Amino acid sequence: MVMNQSQLLSSWPNLEKRPACDEGMELARSFLKAARECVNTLGKRRTSGSRAELLWTYNAMVQHGDSCQKCNEG
C-alpha cells in the first residue's frame, strides 16, 4: 500500500493554524513523513527501521510539546 506524500500532508495547512513554535512544527512534519514511510513499507520486511523512526519522531514531538509553552497554547 503506497501512500503519496501529498495525501498524508494534505492537512498541513490546517496544522499551520495551530499555535506552535517552529521546532514543534518541524517535529510534527517529521512525524508525518515517518508515518508515511511506515505505511509505505508495511508487509515488505523492512518495517523495523521505519517503525523505529516513527516512534522516535513521535516521542520527540510529544516530549517537545510537553515542555514548550507556545505548543501548549490553545
RAFEN-V248085 format. One record per pair of residues at least 6 apart in sequence whose C-alpha atoms are under 6 Angstrom apart, sorted by the first residue. I is the first residue (numbers start at 1). J is the second residue. Records with the same first field share a line. If there is no record, write none. Layout:
I: J, J
//
This chain:
1: 40
2: 40
19: 71, 73
20: 70, 71
21: 70
27: 61
31: 57, 58
34: 54
35: 54
38: 50, 51
41: 47
65: 71
//
